[in-house]
Amino acid sequence: MTARSIALFVLAAVLEIGGAWLVWQAMREGRAWWFAAIGVVALGLYGFVAAFQPDAAFGRVLAAYGGVFVAGSLAWGVVLDGYRPDRFDLLGAAICLVGVGVIMYAPR
């Protein structure tokens, strides 16, 4: 169940970050309008993927996803925009991912 949850978090991050990036490309970088359209679809799909998390607590799932979003956004920037995170970016992302683990996977 943990592996499924992690896979859903990764897929949600790709859809949300990718969707936002596509909108950004259309609005800020002068790309074609259909970049934004695809981005809006991806952002909508993100909401559905998040709803498939095994944990039924909306607040817990979205709070934990916030940590995945932080780390995923930095990774996206590295891969697609050439961003080079500094040690504080990396430390912050690591702290966020530890928080994800505590929120989602600590024994209850």
Secondary structure, DSSP 4 states (H G I P E B T S, - for coil): -HHHHHHHHHHHHHHHHHHHHHHHHHHHS---HHHHHHHHHHHHHHHHHHHT-S---HHHHHHHHHHHHHHHHHHHHHHHH-----HHHHHHHHHHHHHHHHHHHS--
